[in-house]
Amino acid sequence: MPGLSTAQDRRLQWPASPLHAWGWDPGYNHVSHQVLRPIAITPVVPSRLDSPVVSRVRLQRNEAIVLKRRDFGEADRILTLYTRERGKVSAIAKGVRRITSRLGGHVELFTHGQMLLAQGRNLDVLTQADTIQTFRGLREDLIRTTYAYHAAELVDRFSEEGMAAEAIFDLLRDCLDGLCDAEDPALVLRFFELRLLGLLGYRPQFFQCVACGETLEPAGNAFDAEAGGVLCPGCAQRAPTAIPLSESAFRVLRFLQTRSLATARQVALQQATRAELERIMHAYVRHILERDLRSVEFLERLRRMTPAAAHASTPTRTAAQTSTRTSTRTSASSSQTSSAATSASSLDSISDPTPTDPTEPIDPTDPTGETNP
């Protein structure tokens, strides 16, 4: 450009990049109308490292059972789930307490379903739920509901978050299913307690004396929660805190520990034996957890309020409920019915086992109990 130096000519050239803009040099006096020279200003472009990074939300579909829940905020709930894939998980269900929520019916207590969880910073977020089984029978009887609370509380107390155990999940599901329609739900709960303790490494010893190692006979034994099993008559005399164990209760404990749930449900018990089994298992669980369970305290208060229901051998049911459950089940053949009736004989009336007796003492080398005694 004529009249300007080479350096000034370079500064008057149009910026090479569209990101540049024109500005005024603050060293000139703009009021005196002197020659203004344009300068190039390069805007600061934020680097990729400075820009916020949007993380991908991880979604996981888990098969879960609702153990417990508590209200949070105005319309949310915090759920404690036990999943097949991840064990115990805490999640928040947003807006489920609203009437218009589509998730409210899928997150009721003891509901078994498929849950879609989004991983959060502190809690997972429930985004979708599909019900597999509601265990409706638990909601029709208060005693059965209390037993279900007890099973769920045991899993919650003994489990740590993130520790998956499919066997515990299957055991809890089968227990809730059995509590719905079992003739003796207390027996199903005792089976659940023994199997859960075995899976967790607290399996009580019912075949050898925990003090001297001698093979146990049915009579004269005592259960010692601190020792973790049954004491023989000689060792029981030196354990003042041991609980005396009747012969029928001793047989039932070994039977439940080594047989399947379907076989255990066929056993009929007297009320005295049922109460003794409950007292022994509660003492053992209390010793391990070093605390009392809320479900046990609630059950005791319930029995004091309703003595008739407390001492009843089985929870009462209406005729309509019984007929409905009977119609939904597949009818068994006559041979299966007679076999079940034979094996359901009372354990309390048995003194000495016979080869055909289902309550015969079980060989400790056969922990599965699949072989016939």
TAQUILIN-V413110 format. One record per pair of residues at least 4 apart in sequence whose ideal C-beta (glycine too) atoms are under 7 Angstrom apart, sorted by sequence separation. I is the first residue (numbers start at 0). J is the second residue. D is the distance in whole Angstrom. If there is no record, write none. Layout:
i: [I/I]
j: [J/J]
d: [D/D]
This chain:
i: [3/4/5/6/7/45/71/82/102/106/119/135/140/141/142/143/144/145/146/147/148/149/150/151/152/153/154/158/164/165/166/167/168/169/170/171/172/173/174/177/184/185/186/187/188/189/190/191/192/193/194/195/208/226/230/231/234/244/245/246/247/248/249/250/251/252/253/254/258/259/260/268/270/271/272/273/274/275/276/277/278/279/280/281/282/283/284/291/293/294/295/296/297/298/299/300/301/302/305/306/307/311/316/318/319/320/321/322/323/324/331/333/334/335/336/337/338/339/352/361/3/14/28/45/71/81/95/105/118/119/196/197/204/207/208/215/223/230/244/258/268/291/316/331/365/23/27/70/71/81/82/94/117/137/138/178/181/196/207/235/285/352/69/95/105/116/117/136/137/196/207/208/222/223/302/349/352/361/0/27/68/69/79/80/95/116/206/207/230/255/352/68/116/117/178/206/220/221/254/349/68/79/80/92/137/177/220/0/95/114/115/220/230/361/23/24/67/77/78/115/220/254/346/65/66/154/174/219/359/24/66/77/78/92/114/209/215/221/281/65/66/220/223/225/229/251/342/21/22/64/75/76/112/113/210/215/63/64/75/112/154/174/209/221/223/251/22/63/75/112/113/209/213/223/63/75/76/112/209/222/19/20/62/71/74/75/76/110/111/209/210/211/221/222/19/61/62/75/111/150/170/208/209/221/251/19/20/61/74/106/208/221/222/18/61/74/102/105/110/204/205/208/211/221/18/61/105/150/170/203/204/205/210/220/248/252/11/14/105/109/150/170/203/204/247/251/10/11/70/90/102/208/248/10/78/109/147/167/218/248/7/217/220/76/245/91/93/147/167/90/146/166/217/89/90/91/92/217/80/90/91/164/88/90/143/242/242/68/109/137/146/150/157/149/153/68/242/270/65/134/137/143/150/65/109/134/137/142/146/153/157/270/65/136/65/136/64/65/77/134/64/78/205/205/63/62/63/205/60/61/60/61/58/59/222/224/58/224/56/57/111/225/56/193/224/193/190/109/189/87/190/87/89/86/87/88/81/87/190/86/265/86/272/79/85/86/267/269/81/86/186/187/265/266/267/268/85/86/186/265/267/268/269/84/268/186/203/266/83/186/177/181/67/66/83/183/201/81/173/177/189/66/67/185/192/66/81/189/185/192/251/250/247/247/254/257/64/253/64/250/253/257/258/257/183/184/182/156/152/152/152/149/217/180/149/148/149/145/145/145/145/206/141/142/143/142/140/139]
j: [7/8/9/10/11/49/75/86/106/110/123/139/144/145/146/147/148/149/150/151/152/153/154/155/156/157/158/162/168/169/170/171/172/173/174/175/176/177/178/181/188/189/190/191/192/193/194/195/196/197/198/199/212/230/234/235/238/248/249/250/251/252/253/254/255/256/257/258/262/263/264/272/274/275/276/277/278/279/280/281/282/283/284/285/286/287/288/295/297/298/299/300/301/302/303/304/305/306/309/310/311/315/320/322/323/324/325/326/327/328/335/337/338/339/340/341/342/343/356/365/8/19/33/50/76/86/100/110/123/124/201/202/209/212/213/220/228/235/249/263/273/296/321/336/370/29/33/76/77/87/88/100/123/143/144/184/187/202/213/241/291/358/76/102/112/123/124/143/144/203/214/215/229/230/309/356/359/368/8/35/76/77/87/88/103/124/214/215/238/263/360/77/125/126/187/215/229/230/263/358/78/89/90/102/147/187/230/11/106/125/126/231/241/372/35/36/79/89/90/127/232/266/358/78/79/167/187/232/372/38/80/91/92/106/128/223/229/235/295/80/81/235/238/240/244/266/357/37/38/80/91/92/128/129/226/231/80/81/92/129/171/191/226/238/240/268/40/81/93/130/131/227/231/241/82/94/95/131/228/241/39/40/82/91/94/95/96/130/131/229/230/231/241/242/40/82/83/96/132/171/191/229/230/242/272/41/42/83/96/128/230/243/244/41/84/97/125/128/133/227/228/231/234/244/42/85/129/174/194/227/228/229/234/244/272/276/36/39/130/134/175/195/228/229/272/276/36/37/96/116/128/234/275/38/106/137/175/195/246/276/36/246/249/106/275/122/124/178/198/122/178/198/249/122/123/124/125/250/114/124/125/198/123/125/178/278/279/106/147/175/184/188/195/188/192/108/282/310/106/175/178/184/191/107/151/176/179/184/188/195/199/312/108/179/109/180/109/110/122/179/111/125/252/253/112/113/114/256/113/114/115/116/115/116/279/282/117/283/117/118/172/286/118/255/286/256/255/175/255/155/260/158/160/158/159/160/154/160/263/160/339/161/347/155/161/162/343/345/158/163/263/264/342/343/344/345/163/164/264/343/345/346/347/163/347/266/283/346/165/268/260/264/151/151/168/268/287/168/260/264/276/154/155/273/280/155/171/280/277/284/346/346/346/347/358/361/171/360/172/358/361/366/368/368/313/314/313/288/292/293/294/292/360/324/294/294/295/294/297/298/301/363/301/308/314/314/314/320]
d: [4/7/7/7/6/5/4/6/6/7/6/7/7/6/7/6/7/7/7/6/6/6/7/6/6/6/6/6/7/6/6/6/6/6/6/6/6/6/6/5/6/7/7/6/6/7/6/6/6/6/6/6/6/7/4/7/7/6/7/7/6/6/7/6/6/6/6/6/4/7/6/5/6/6/6/7/6/6/6/6/6/7/6/6/6/7/6/6/6/6/7/7/6/6/7/6/6/7/6/6/6/7/5/6/6/6/6/6/7/7/4/6/6/6/6/6/6/6/5/7/5/3/6/6/6/7/5/6/6/5/4/4/5/5/5/6/7/4/5/5/5/6/5/5/5/7/6/6/5/5/6/5/6/5/7/5/5/6/7/5/6/6/7/5/6/4/4/7/5/7/6/6/6/5/3/6/4/6/5/6/5/5/7/5/5/7/7/6/6/5/6/7/6/5/6/6/5/5/7/6/5/6/6/6/5/4/6/6/6/6/5/6/6/6/7/6/5/7/5/4/7/7/5/6/5/7/6/4/4/5/7/5/6/5/5/7/6/4/6/6/5/7/5/7/6/7/5/5/6/7/6/5/5/5/6/6/4/5/7/6/6/4/4/7/7/7/5/6/5/4/7/6/5/4/4/7/5/5/4/6/5/5/6/7/5/7/6/6/5/7/6/6/4/5/7/4/4/7/4/6/7/7/6/6/7/6/7/7/5/6/6/5/5/7/5/5/7/4/6/6/7/4/6/5/6/6/7/5/6/6/3/5/4/5/5/7/7/5/5/5/7/6/5/6/5/6/6/6/7/6/5/6/5/7/6/6/6/7/5/6/7/5/6/7/6/5/7/6/6/6/5/5/5/6/4/6/4/6/7/7/7/7/6/5/5/7/6/7/5/7/5/7/7/6/7/7/6/6/6/5/6/5/5/7/7/7/6/7/5/6/5/6/6/3/6/6/7/5/7/5/5/7/5/5/7/6/5/6/6/5/5/6/6/5/5/5/6/5/5/4/6/6/7/5/4/5/5/6/6/7/6/4/7/6/7/6/6/5/5/7/5/6/5/6/6/4/5/7/7/4/6/7/5/6/7/7/5/6/7/4/5/6/4/6/7/7/6/6/6/6/6/6/6/4/5/7/6/6/6/7/5/6/6/5/5/5/6/6/7/7/6/6/5/5/6/5/6/6/6/5/6/6/5/4/6/7/6/6/5/7/5/7/7/6/4/4/7/6/6/5/6/4/7/6/6/5/5/6]
